[in-house]
Amino acid sequence: MRAGKLNLFKLGQYEGELYLDAMAARSGRRSAGLLSLAAAASGAGLIVLAATSDMRGHARNLTYLEGGVFLPLGTIAGILLLTGESAYEKEWRQYRSGPTGAPTARWSVAPVITPGGFVIAAGANL
């Protein structure tokens, strides 16, 4: 089935859908980032609660453990979500900036654990 000729109406419809997808992804990403920071604050609250309450033994240890998990993970996830860019946002930004030149190379490094030991692997995407 042919899509037909491109006209201003179809182009506007495409741009509108692309923009709405980008804004919905941005809103969701920001909401998730704020919720992650709220989880980090909850973790800090749990640590303070464990330190200042009358809890003893396993209850206190569990509260420290929960706070110790929520605080760093919520902080890291919140920062990554609030400073990052979703795929829809990236697509909209690239569409608005117009045609680009040659693709750029991207390098990556990853730790690899093998039966023989530990190695660092590097690669490139062109």
Order of alpha helices (4+ residues) and beta strands (2+ residues): alpha-alpha-alpha-beta-beta
